[in-house]
Amino acid sequence: MREYFRCCTCSLVFVDQKNLPTPETEKRHYDLHENHPEDAGYRRFLSRLFTPMNEKLSPSSRGLDFGSGPGPTLSLMFAEAGHSMEIYDPFYAPDQSVLNRRYDFITVSEAVEHFHEPQRELSLLWSLLKPQGWLGIMTKRVRDLDSFRNWHYKQDPTHVCFFSLKTFRWLADAWKAELIITGDDVILIGKRQTQEYDINSLNDV
């Protein structure tokens, strides 16, 4: 039985550190995923993030798909649309040199719920964005505590961190950023031309 906590500042729901899965457990679970670039249904699913993000981009933008998984597909969709793409995944594409560059946009599809240290990981992603860049996140959102009790999404042992609209609104406010809610599980956060924020303000995430 996992224990869950909710941040009183931003409403992030997260599991106790003692319940975090080991890297070996995570890898075994991810290896079971059967997502492939040729799968039209999977592409339709990813289009919920791809389409609104692509509409925000200038031609030939430079992007990073963070948490690309065992079958990178979203990066291919953006490449097919004329953008240059890098991928990063701690298990399947662990080249950390891509985390030393800056990007016009970053996508995180079904990955933030796996973050063990969301403050550190989100701060890293934000630092990699150029001014006027876009961070696109796809994840199921917490609605309320009653529905959370029987929520299928938290049954995945690798899902350890759960965001709500309040969490994303708090995050955008801390970053002094633009927040666009494009669907039930997709949000875009836009970095303004001049970006100043206190990184310590994210300590509650």
Solvent accessible surface area in square Angstrom, and as a share of the most:
residue,aa,sasa,rsa
1,M,233,1.04
2,R,47,0.17
3,E,79,0.35
4,Y,66,0.25
5,F,91,0.38
6,R,136,0.50
7,C,16,0.10
8,C,130,0.78
9,T,52,0.30
10,C,0,0.00
11,S,17,0.11
12,L,1,0.01
13,V,4,0.02
14,F,72,0.30
15,V,6,0.04
16,D,32,0.17
17,Q,148,0.66
18,K,147,0.62
19,N,39,0.20
20,L,47,0.24
21,P,16,0.10
22,T,71,0.41
23,P,79,0.50
24,E,106,0.48
25,T,44,0.25
26,E,15,0.07
27,K,70,0.30
28,R,154,0.56
29,H,47,0.21
30,Y,22,0.09
31,D,75,0.39
32,L,133,0.66
33,H,75,0.33
34,E,139,0.62
35,N,54,0.27
36,H,100,0.45
37,P,29,0.18
38,E,148,0.66
39,D,60,0.31
40,A,60,0.47
41,G,32,0.31
42,Y,43,0.16
43,R,67,0.24
44,R,166,0.60
45,F,58,0.24
46,L,4,0.02
47,S,34,0.22
48,R,104,0.38
49,L,0,0.00
50,F,34,0.14
51,T,63,0.37
52,P,22,0.14
53,M,0,0.00
54,N,47,0.24
55,E,135,0.61
56,K,86,0.36
57,L,26,0.13
58,S,75,0.48
59,P,121,0.76
60,S,90,0.58
61,S,7,0.05
62,R,86,0.31
63,G,0,0.00
64,L,0,0.00
65,D,6,0.03
66,F,16,0.07
67,G,20,0.20
68,S,14,0.09
69,G,15,0.15
70,P,57,0.36
71,G,13,0.12
72,P,39,0.25
73,T,3,0.02
74,L,4,0.02
75,S,8,0.05
76,L,76,0.38
77,M,16,0.07
78,F,0,0.00
79,A,48,0.37
80,E,119,0.53
81,A,45,0.35
82,G,45,0.43
83,H,14,0.06
84,S,65,0.42
85,M,37,0.17
86,E,52,0.23
87,I,54,0.27
88,Y,16,0.06
89,D,10,0.05
90,P,76,0.48
91,F,56,0.23
92,Y,63,0.24
93,A,17,0.13
94,P,80,0.50
95,D,80,0.42
96,Q,118,0.52
97,S,45,0.29
98,V,6,0.04
99,L,26,0.13
100,N,126,0.65
101,R,79,0.29
102,R,116,0.42
103,Y,0,0.00
104,D,41,0.21
105,F,0,0.00
106,I,0,0.00
107,T,0,0.00
108,V,0,0.00
109,S,18,0.12
110,E,47,0.21
111,A,8,0.06
112,V,0,0.00
113,E,1,0.00
114,H,31,0.14
115,F,12,0.05
116,H,59,0.26
117,E,88,0.40
118,P,15,0.10
119,Q,48,0.22
120,R,123,0.45
121,E,23,0.10
122,L,1,0.00
123,S,8,0.05
124,L,50,0.25
125,L,0,0.00
126,W,1,0.00
127,S,61,0.39
128,L,11,0.05
129,L,0,0.00
130,K,70,0.30
131,P,55,0.35
132,Q,125,0.56
133,G,2,0.02
134,W,31,0.11
135,L,0,0.00
136,G,0,0.00
137,I,0,0.00
138,M,0,0.00
139,T,2,0.01
140,K,66,0.28
141,R,12,0.04
142,V,15,0.08
143,R,138,0.51
144,D,73,0.38
145,L,75,0.37
146,D,100,0.52
147,S,53,0.34
148,F,15,0.06
149,R,156,0.57
150,N,136,0.70
151,W,39,0.14
152,H,128,0.57
153,Y,14,0.05
154,K,24,0.10
155,Q,116,0.51
156,D,30,0.15
157,P,63,0.40
158,T,0,0.00
159,H,16,0.07
160,V,3,0.01
161,C,2,0.01
162,F,2,0.01
163,F,0,0.00
164,S,14,0.09
165,L,47,0.24
166,K,109,0.46
167,T,1,0.00
168,F,1,0.01
169,R,131,0.48
170,W,52,0.18
171,L,1,0.01
172,A,6,0.05
173,D,110,0.57
174,A,16,0.12
175,W,0,0.00
176,K,120,0.51
177,A,10,0.08
178,E,71,0.32
179,L,44,0.22
180,I,43,0.22
181,I,71,0.36
182,T,56,0.32
183,G,30,0.29
184,D,104,0.54
185,D,6,0.03
186,V,2,0.01
187,I,1,0.01
188,L,1,0.01
189,I,0,0.00
190,G,4,0.04
191,K,19,0.08
192,R,120,0.44
193,Q,116,0.52
194,T,105,0.61
195,Q,38,0.17
196,E,127,0.57
197,Y,59,0.22
198,D,85,0.44
199,I,90,0.46
200,N,95,0.49
201,S,43,0.28
202,L,1,0.00
203,N,100,0.51
204,D,74,0.38
205,V,20,0.12
